[in-house]
Amino acid sequence: MKIPVRFRVNGRPVALDTEGDRALVWVLRGDLELTGTKFGCGVGACGACSVVVDGKAVRSCQTSLKDVQGKDVLTIEGLAREGTLHPLQQAFIDHGAFQCGYCTPGMLMNAYALFAGNPRPAPEAIERAMEDNLCRCGAYTRIVAAIAAVTREGERR
């Protein structure tokens, strides 16, 4: 049964009349054409589909549309501002923190949520926060180094 669903994606209001139990990943990719969010395993285990909902990282393959009713959703497309990469995005580039890039959007969104809750996480906190996001290429050391570099940069500001 179709229901009206209203929420915000990357700061813009979205209004849809659709089935409330649809997975957010498919609405983002199909209906809204925000294809940066990747579909990985479909069971919430890999983290490729991670987005930020009201400041917390969630697996969009396991989040229904009705779960985001009235909430703010941030996708990888919303990180950069006015043509300038977010510091996390730049750090991933600077540290070679991706190879194939498939997991990168989910990694970045998970790291963004980490910083939202803890602007200066210790290295151990970074590793714990990122351990459930999978990278088939094995770039974990560079991913953690990129996130840690943003932490160090933030301390200098």
Disulfide bonds with the S-S distance in Angstrom:
none
